[in-house]
Amino acid sequence: MALKDFNVKHFEKITQRVVDKAKEIPYEAKLSEVREWALLGMRRQTSRVIQVHQHFSSLVLSDIEDEWMQGASGEYIQRQLWVEIKYRREKVGWGKWLWNCYGIPKFSFTVRLLMKNRLSTKDRLCKWGMEVDPHYVMCGGIETHDHLFFECQFSTQVWRMVLQRLKEYKGAQAWTWEKAWVERTMGGKSLKQRIKQVAFTNTVAKIWEKRNNTCFGGNSKDPESVLQKVLSIVQSRESSWKKVKKSKANWLISLDWGIDAFIFKV
C-alpha cells in the first residue's frame, strides 16, 4: 500500500476495535481461543492481513497445557523466556569496537547504518520511489554508499588525511573494499587501535553530516574543516581512556593527534 493511500482515520478505527476486542478476552483464555478471536472481523482488509489470516489458519496448536519456564533457582524468570523466543541474529565482528565507551553513540549509529548499507543515500531513495536528484552534491556523481565512502574526491581527501595521521599507508577505496579492511583491522585495545576506531567513526559521521548540511544549507566543501572536527573529537575523548603504557609508538601517535601526555602511566 502506497503512503499516499494510507488512511489515518481508518487505521485508528481498526486499532480502537482491536483494543476493545482485547478487553473482552478472558484472563484464563487459551491460545486457540485467542486465535479464533483474532480472526474475527478480518474481511475486506488488505492483502497483508489476508496473508496473516491464512498463516494463523494453518497453525497446528498443541493440546499440551502451558507451563511456567523455570530458571536454575526453580523460579520463573522473564529473561529466560525472552532468550527462548527472541529471534537470534548472527553476531558481527565490528559490534564490539563500535559500541565501546570511547565513541559517541550518535556517530556510532551512523557507522552501524553504513556497515549494513542502510544509509539513506539518494540511489536508495530513488529505489523507494522518491523523486530526488540522484547526484551527489559534492561532486555530481551518482550518490551511492561506494561513491560517498570513499570514491568521491571530497571524502577521499578527508579519509587520506586521517589515514596519514594513523600511519596507515594505503589509499582510499570504494566502501565495498574499505569495509573489508575495517572489519579486518579495527579490533584491539592498544592506543593506536582506540584512536583508529574513534577516528574512523567520526570521519564517517562528519562526512555524512557535511553531506546533509550541503544538501540543505549549502555549506562549504573544505576537507580540512572536516579533518579538524575529527581531530577535535578524538582529543575530547581522551579523558575516557584508561592509562596506557608510555612507549615510543604510543608517544609518537599521541603527538600526531594532539593528545595530552596525562593518558600515560606514570
DOLUM-24616 format. One line per field, with one value per residue (C-alpha): residue in one letter; x, y, z. Coordinates in nm, 2 decimals, decimal comma, always signed. Layout:
<nodes>
kolmi [A  ...]
c1 [X  ...]
c2 [Y  ...]
c3 [Z  ...]
</nodes>
This chain:
<nodes>
kolmi [M  A  L  K  D  F  N  V  K  H  F  E  K  I  T  Q  R  V  V  D  K  A  K  E  I  P  Y  E  A  K  L  S  E  V  R  E  W  A  L  L  G  M  R  R  Q  T  S  R  V  I  Q  V  H  Q  H  F  S  S  L  V  L  S  D  I  E  D  E  W  M  Q  G  A  S  G  E  Y  I  Q  R  Q  L  W  V  E  I  K  Y  R  R  E  K  V  G  W  G  K  W  L  W  N  C  Y  G  I  P  K  F  S  F  T  V  R  L  L  M  K  N  R  L  S  T  K  D  R  L  C  K  W  G  M  E  V  D  P  H  Y  V  M  C  G  G  I  E  T  H  D  H  L  F  F  E  C  Q  F  S  T  Q  V  W  R  M  V  L  Q  R  L  K  E  Y  K  G  A  Q  A  W  T  W  E  K  A  W  V  E  R  T  M  G  G  K  S  L  K  Q  R  I  K  Q  V  A  F  T  N  T  V  A  K  I  W  E  K  R  N  N  T  C  F  G  G  N  S  K  D  P  E  S  V  L  Q  K  V  L  S  I  V  Q  S  R  E  S  S  W  K  K  V  K  K  S  K  A  N  W  L  I  S  L  D  W  G  I  D  A  F  I  F  K  V]
c1 [+0,00  +0,14  +0,19  -0,05  -0,32  -0,28  -0,60  -0,51  -0,87  -0,93  -0,62  -0,73  -1,07  -0,91  -0,67  -0,96  -1,15  -0,86  -0,82  -1,19  -1,18  -0,87  -1,06  -1,32  -1,06  -1,09  -0,78  -0,75  -0,82  -0,63  -0,42  -0,66  -0,94  -0,73  -0,66  -1,02  -1,09  -0,81  -0,95  -1,29  -1,39  -1,09  -1,29  -1,23  -0,88  -0,56  -0,38  -0,12  -0,39  -0,53  -0,18  -0,17  -0,51  -0,40  -0,09  -0,28  -0,53  -0,25  -0,11  -0,14  -0,18  -0,08  -0,33  -0,05  -0,11  +0,12  +0,38  +0,59  +0,95  +1,18  +1,54  +1,81  +1,67  +1,33  +1,17  +1,00  +1,24  +1,12  +1,46  +1,48  +1,15  +1,28  +1,60  +1,39  +1,16  +1,37  +1,50  +1,87  +2,09  +2,45  +2,69  +2,90  +3,27  +3,26  +3,00  +3,24  +3,47  +3,19  +2,99  +3,27  +3,30  +3,53  +3,29  +2,99  +2,67  +2,51  +2,81  +2,84  +2,48  +2,56  +2,85  +2,62  +2,39  +2,69  +2,82  +2,47  +2,45  +2,13  +2,22  +1,95  +2,17  +2,00  +2,02  +1,82  +1,57  +1,51  +1,46  +1,19  +1,01  +1,10  +1,16  +1,50  +1,81  +2,04  +2,36  +2,60  +2,61  +2,98  +3,09  +2,80  +2,84  +2,56  +2,53  +2,58  +2,75  +3,06  +3,07  +3,01  +3,27  +3,53  +3,52  +3,42  +3,72  +3,60  +3,56  +3,88  +4,08  +3,94  +4,00  +4,36  +4,44  +4,31  +4,50  +4,82  +4,79  +4,71  +5,03  +4,82  +5,00  +4,71  +4,49  +4,12  +3,90  +3,53  +3,33  +3,30  +3,68  +3,71  +3,45  +3,66  +3,97  +3,77  +3,64  +3,99  +4,19  +3,97  +3,98  +4,22  +4,27  +4,61  +4,62  +4,66  +4,35  +4,15  +4,24  +4,17  +3,83  +3,73  +3,88  +3,70  +3,37  +3,39  +3,52  +3,22  +2,97  +3,13  +3,13  +2,76  +2,69  +2,87  +2,67  +2,34  +2,44  +2,54  +2,22  +2,00  +2,22  +2,48  +2,79  +3,15  +3,32  +3,65  +3,80  +4,04  +3,74  +3,61  +3,96  +3,98  +3,64  +3,76  +4,08  +3,89  +3,66  +3,95  +4,12  +3,80  +3,75  +4,09  +3,96  +3,75  +4,05  +4,23  +4,60  +4,82  +5,18  +5,43  +5,62  +5,78  +5,50  +5,23  +5,41  +5,45  +5,09  +4,97  +5,18  +5,03  +4,68  +4,75  +4,66  +4,79  +5,06  +4,84  +4,69  +5,02  +5,10  +5,35]
c2 [+0,00  +0,33  +0,60  +0,84  +0,58  +0,54  +0,64  +0,75  +0,76  +0,41  +0,29  +0,45  +0,29  -0,06  +0,00  +0,10  -0,21  -0,43  -0,26  -0,31  -0,67  -0,73  -0,62  -0,90  -1,18  -1,37  -1,37  -1,76  -1,79  -2,05  -1,97  -2,14  -1,92  -1,61  -1,71  -1,75  -1,41  -1,25  -1,38  -1,22  -0,93  -0,95  -0,94  -0,66  -0,59  -0,55  -0,84  -0,84  -0,91  -1,19  -1,34  -1,32  -1,48  -1,77  -1,81  -1,83  -2,07  -2,31  -2,33  -2,65  -2,59  -2,84  -2,97  -2,97  -2,73  -2,43  -2,45  -2,18  -2,18  -2,21  -2,10  -2,28  -2,15  -2,30  -1,96  -1,81  -1,58  -1,35  -1,32  -1,69  -1,68  -1,39  -1,58  -1,87  -1,69  -1,40  -1,40  -1,49  -1,30  -1,38  -1,16  -0,92  -0,88  -0,50  -0,46  -0,48  -0,20  +0,01  +0,02  +0,08  +0,37  +0,58  +0,67  +0,90  +0,69  +0,91  +0,87  +0,50  +0,46  +0,63  +0,38  +0,09  +0,20  +0,23  -0,12  -0,25  -0,04  +0,13  +0,50  +0,70  +0,77  +0,91  +0,59  +0,42  +0,70  +0,66  +0,29  +0,37  +0,57  +0,92  +1,18  +1,31  +1,41  +1,11  +1,31  +1,37  +1,74  +1,74  +1,62  +1,54  +1,17  +0,92  +0,91  +0,55  +0,41  +0,32  +0,67  +0,85  +0,64  +0,69  +0,73  +1,09  +1,33  +1,52  +1,21  +1,07  +1,37  +1,36  +0,98  +1,01  +1,28  +1,07  +0,76  +0,96  +1,06  +0,70  +0,59  +0,36  +0,36  +0,27  +0,46  +0,54  +0,29  +0,24  +0,13  -0,23  -0,27  -0,03  -0,23  -0,54  -0,35  -0,20  -0,54  -0,69  -0,42  -0,22  -0,46  -0,43  -0,22  -0,05  +0,33  +0,33  +0,10  +0,32  +0,63  +0,44  +0,34  +0,68  +0,85  +0,62  +0,65  +1,03  +1,06  +0,87  +1,07  +1,40  +1,32  +1,22  +1,53  +1,75  +1,59  +1,67  +2,02  +2,08  +1,94  +2,16  +2,45  +2,49  +2,48  +2,49  +2,18  +2,21  +1,87  +2,04  +2,16  +1,80  +1,68  +1,95  +1,84  +1,47  +1,58  +1,78  +1,49  +1,25  +1,49  +1,54  +1,16  +1,11  +1,17  +0,85  +0,63  +0,42  +0,49  +0,34  +0,23  +0,50  +0,36  +0,53  +0,42  +0,55  +0,88  +0,94  +0,88  +1,09  +1,38  +1,33  +1,36  +1,63  +1,41  +1,51  +1,31  +1,25  +0,94  +0,76  +0,56  +0,72]
c3 [+0,00  -0,10  +0,16  -0,01  +0,01  +0,38  +0,57  +0,92  +1,04  +0,91  +1,09  +1,41  +1,38  +1,33  +1,62  +1,85  +1,75  +1,84  +2,18  +2,25  +2,15  +2,36  +2,67  +2,60  +2,62  +2,95  +3,17  +3,15  +2,78  +2,58  +2,28  +2,05  +2,18  +2,13  +1,78  +1,69  +1,84  +1,65  +1,32  +1,37  +1,15  +0,92  +0,60  +0,35  +0,48  +0,29  +0,12  +0,41  +0,66  +0,44  +0,44  +0,82  +0,84  +0,62  +0,83  +1,15  +1,00  +0,90  +1,25  +1,44  +1,81  +2,07  +2,33  +2,60  +2,88  +2,90  +3,18  +3,35  +3,24  +3,55  +3,59  +3,78  +4,11  +4,04  +4,00  +3,69  +3,51  +3,24  +3,09  +3,03  +2,84  +2,62  +2,54  +2,42  +2,19  +2,06  +1,71  +1,71  +1,48  +1,39  +1,58  +1,38  +1,44  +1,43  +1,70  +1,99  +1,89  +1,75  +2,08  +2,32  +2,57  +2,36  +2,08  +2,06  +2,04  +1,77  +1,54  +1,62  +1,50  +1,17  +1,12  +1,20  +0,92  +0,69  +0,78  +0,69  +0,38  +0,51  +0,50  +0,31  +0,01  -0,30  -0,50  -0,23  -0,21  -0,59  -0,55  -0,29  -0,55  -0,43  -0,69  -0,59  -0,79  -0,76  -0,80  -0,50  -0,41  -0,36  -0,70  -0,92  -0,93  -0,85  -0,47  -0,35  -0,04  -0,25  -0,40  -0,08  +0,11  -0,04  -0,42  -0,42  -0,43  -0,12  +0,10  -0,05  +0,06  +0,42  +0,46  +0,32  +0,57  +0,85  +0,73  +0,71  +1,08  +1,17  +0,98  +0,76  +0,43  +0,20  -0,04  -0,01  -0,19  -0,25  +0,05  -0,06  -0,02  +0,27  +0,47  +0,44  +0,56  +0,85  +0,96  +0,94  +1,12  +1,36  +1,66  +1,95  +2,26  +2,20  +2,19  +1,81  +1,78  +2,01  +1,81  +1,48  +1,60  +1,71  +1,41  +1,16  +1,34  +1,35  +0,99  +0,86  +1,08  +0,98  +0,61  +0,63  +0,83  +0,58  +0,30  +0,48  +0,56  +0,20  +0,07  +0,29  +0,38  +0,10  +0,34  +0,21  +0,07  +0,25  +0,35  +0,60  +0,81  +0,84  +0,95  +1,22  +1,36  +1,37  +1,55  +1,80  +1,88  +1,92  +2,16  +2,36  +2,41  +2,57  +2,92  +2,89  +2,80  +3,06  +3,13  +2,86  +2,85  +2,77  +2,47  +2,17  +1,94  +2,17  +2,23  +1,86  +1,77  +2,06  +1,92  +1,58  +1,72  +1,98  +2,28  +2,62  +2,80  +3,11  +2,95  +3,00  +3,31  +3,55]
</nodes>
